[in-house]
Every structure is written in structure tokens, then in C-alpha cells.
Amino acid sequence: MAFSNGAWHDPQDGMFKMWYRDVDGGTGYATSKDGIDWSEGRTVLEGNTDSQCVWLDLESEDPAQRFKMMRAQVESGRRCHGVI
């Protein structure tokens, strides 16, 4: 289910990339060549996600920092916020 996450077309490799809330409450990730047929998703971050947002920073000079995420996670009954 999409839950404040994101789906982006990455012009660098021509792929669609999607982050979503997986069935265990963590963050799932899937890819697609056409935006219709998607790879089997996989969990990339575990934990009880409250909400999050992923975006593509096309101006980032560091290839490892092109995709950014802001995430709120529930731990021990408290919400924890951060940027990944």
C-alpha cells in the first residue's frame, strides 16, 4: 500500500522506483521498466513506519544521495523522526 512514500522515474537508468509501506509496517521497494509491471517488492527498512516521504534530488552531485527519505517511526510508543 502506498503510504506517504513515493514513486519516481529515474532518468539515470530509465527505471521507475517505488517505496511503499510493506505488510509488516516497514518500507518496501520495487522497480519497473514501464510503470505498470513491477518487480517483487522487498523490505529495505524494517520497523513500524508511521509515515515517510521519498524524493529524487536531481541536483545532487553525489550519486549515493540522489534519493532522500524523511521518515517517522514508532519505537517503544514514541515517534522518532529523521532524514535518511
C-alpha positions, 0 to 999 in steps of 0.5 A: 500500500502506498503510504506517504512514500513515493514513486519516481522515474529515474532518468539515470537508468530509465527505471521507475522506483517505488517505496511503499509501506510493506505488510509488516509496517516497514518500507518496501521497494520495487522497480519497473521498466514501464510503470505498470509491471513491477518487480517483487517488492522487498523490505529495505527498512524494517520497523513500524513506519508511521509515515515517510516521504521519498524524493529524487534530488536531481541536483545532487552531485553525489550519486549515493544521495540522489534519493532522500527519505524523511521518515517517522517511526514508532519505537517503544510508543514514541515517534522518532523522526529523521532524514535518511 
